[in-house]
Amino acid sequence: MRSLAQRSANAAKEIKGLITDSVSKVKAGSALVDRSGETLAEIVLSVKKMTDIIAEIAAASREQTTGIGRVNSAITSLDTATQQNAALVEQSSAASRAMEEQAAILTQRAEQFRIDESMISDRQAPDPAPAAPRATPMRPKRRAA
C-alpha cells in the first residue's frame, strides 16, 4: 500500500505540475490572443486610414482631371485664336501687298501727268473765269399802317 500511496503522491505531483504548466501555457496563450487582438485592431485602424487616404487620392485625381480638362480647353481656345490670328496676318499681308501694287500702279499713272517745268514758264496762265453776278435777296414789302 505504501508503494501505491507513493505512486499516487507522485502521480498527484505530476498532475499538479502538468496543471501548473497548462495554466501558465493558457495564460501565455491568452496574452498572445490579447496581443493579436490589439494587433488586429491596429491593422483595422491602418486599413481605415489607408481607405481614407485612397479616397483623398481619388478626390484629388478627379480634381486634377477637371483641372486638366480646363487647361486642355484653354489650350484649344488659344490654338483656335492663334490660327485665327495667323489667318488675319495672312489676309493683312495680302492686303498690304495689294495696296503696294496699287500704289506702284498709281505712281506710274501719276508719272504720266508730269509736265516739263520749262514748258510751264514759256506759257502764260489763262485768265480766270469772270465771277458770276451776285443775286440780291428780296426784301419783303412793307405794309402801310
C-alpha positions as CSV (number, residue, x, y, z in Angstrom):
1,M,0.0,0.0,0.0
2,R,2.7,2.3,0.7
3,S,4.1,2.0,-2.7
4,L,0.6,2.7,-4.1
5,A,0.4,5.7,-1.9
6,Q,3.8,6.8,-3.1
7,R,2.8,6.3,-6.7
8,S,-0.4,8.2,-6.1
9,A,1.5,11.0,-4.5
10,N,4.0,11.1,-7.3
11,A,1.2,11.0,-9.8
12,A,-0.6,13.8,-8.0
13,K,2.6,15.8,-8.1
14,E,3.0,15.1,-11.8
15,I,-0.6,16.1,-12.4
16,K,-0.1,19.3,-10.3
17,G,3.0,20.1,-12.4
18,L,1.1,19.4,-15.6
19,I,-1.8,21.5,-14.4
20,T,0.5,24.4,-13.4
21,D,2.3,24.1,-16.8
22,S,-1.0,24.0,-18.6
23,V,-2.2,27.1,-16.6
24,S,0.9,29.0,-17.5
25,K,0.6,28.0,-21.1
26,V,-3.0,29.0,-21.1
27,K,-2.1,32.4,-19.6
28,A,0.7,32.8,-22.2
29,G,-1.8,31.8,-24.9
30,S,-4.3,34.3,-23.5
31,A,-1.7,37.0,-23.5
32,L,-0.9,36.2,-27.2
33,V,-4.6,36.3,-28.1
34,D,-4.8,39.7,-26.4
35,R,-1.8,41.0,-28.3
36,S,-3.1,39.6,-31.5
37,G,-6.4,41.2,-30.8
38,E,-4.6,44.6,-30.3
39,T,-2.6,44.0,-33.5
40,L,-5.8,43.2,-35.4
41,A,-7.4,46.4,-34.1
42,E,-4.3,48.3,-35.2
43,I,-4.5,46.6,-38.6
44,V,-8.2,47.6,-38.9
45,L,-7.3,51.2,-37.9
46,S,-4.5,51.2,-40.5
47,V,-6.8,49.8,-43.2
48,K,-9.3,52.6,-42.3
49,K,-6.6,55.2,-42.6
50,M,-5.5,53.8,-45.9
51,T,-9.0,53.8,-47.2
52,D,-9.4,57.4,-46.2
53,I,-6.1,58.2,-47.9
54,I,-7.1,56.4,-51.1
55,A,-10.4,58.3,-51.0
56,E,-8.5,61.6,-50.8
57,I,-6.2,60.5,-53.7
58,A,-9.3,59.6,-55.7
59,A,-10.8,63.0,-55.0
60,A,-7.6,64.8,-55.9
61,S,-7.4,62.7,-59.1
62,R,-10.9,63.9,-60.0
63,E,-10.0,67.5,-59.3
64,Q,-6.8,67.1,-61.4
65,T,-8.9,65.6,-64.2
66,T,-11.2,68.5,-64.1
67,G,-8.3,71.0,-64.0
68,I,-6.6,69.2,-66.9
69,G,-9.8,69.4,-68.8
70,R,-10.0,73.1,-68.2
71,V,-6.4,73.6,-69.2
72,N,-7.0,71.5,-72.3
73,S,-10.0,73.6,-73.2
74,A,-8.0,76.8,-72.7
75,I,-5.2,75.4,-74.9
76,T,-7.7,74.6,-77.6
77,S,-9.1,78.1,-77.4
78,L,-5.6,79.6,-77.6
79,D,-4.8,77.3,-80.6
80,T,-8.0,78.5,-82.3
81,A,-7.2,82.1,-81.6
82,T,-3.6,81.6,-82.8
83,Q,-4.9,80.0,-86.1
84,Q,-7.4,82.9,-86.5
85,N,-4.6,85.4,-85.9
86,A,-2.4,83.7,-88.4
87,A,-5.2,83.8,-91.0
88,L,-5.7,87.5,-90.2
89,V,-2.0,88.1,-90.6
90,E,-2.0,86.4,-93.9
91,Q,-5.0,88.5,-95.0
92,S,-3.3,91.7,-93.8
93,S,-0.2,90.7,-95.6
94,A,-2.1,90.0,-98.8
95,A,-4.0,93.3,-98.5
96,S,-0.7,95.1,-97.8
97,R,0.9,93.6,-101.0
98,A,-2.3,94.5,-103.0
99,M,-2.1,98.1,-101.7
100,E,1.6,98.2,-102.5
101,E,0.9,97.1,-106.1
102,Q,-1.9,99.6,-106.4
103,A,0.4,102.4,-105.1
104,A,3.0,101.4,-107.6
105,I,0.4,101.5,-110.4
106,L,-0.9,104.8,-109.2
107,T,2.6,106.2,-109.1
108,Q,3.2,105.0,-112.6
109,R,0.0,106.7,-113.8
110,A,0.8,109.9,-111.9
111,E,4.2,110.0,-113.7
112,Q,2.3,110.3,-117.0
113,F,0.9,113.6,-115.9
114,R,4.2,115.3,-115.0
115,I,4.9,118.3,-117.1
116,D,8.3,119.7,-118.0
117,E,8.9,122.9,-116.0
118,S,10.5,124.6,-118.9
119,M,7.2,124.3,-120.8
120,I,5.3,125.9,-117.9
121,S,7.4,129.1,-117.8
122,D,7.0,129.7,-121.6
123,R,3.3,129.7,-121.5
124,Q,1.0,132.2,-119.8
125,A,-1.6,131.1,-117.5
126,P,-5.2,131.5,-118.8
127,D,-7.3,134.3,-117.3
128,P,-9.5,133.1,-114.6
129,A,-13.2,132.9,-115.4
130,P,-15.2,136.0,-114.6
131,A,-17.2,135.8,-111.4
132,A,-20.9,135.2,-111.7
133,P,-23.2,138.1,-110.9
134,R,-24.3,138.1,-107.3
135,A,-28.0,137.8,-106.6
136,T,-29.5,140.2,-104.2
137,P,-32.0,138.9,-101.7
138,M,-35.5,140.2,-102.0
139,R,-36.9,142.3,-99.2
140,P,-40.4,141.8,-98.0
141,K,-42.8,144.6,-98.8
142,R,-43.8,146.9,-96.0
143,R,-47.4,147.2,-95.3
144,A,-48.9,150.6,-94.8
145,A,-50.1,151.1,-91.3
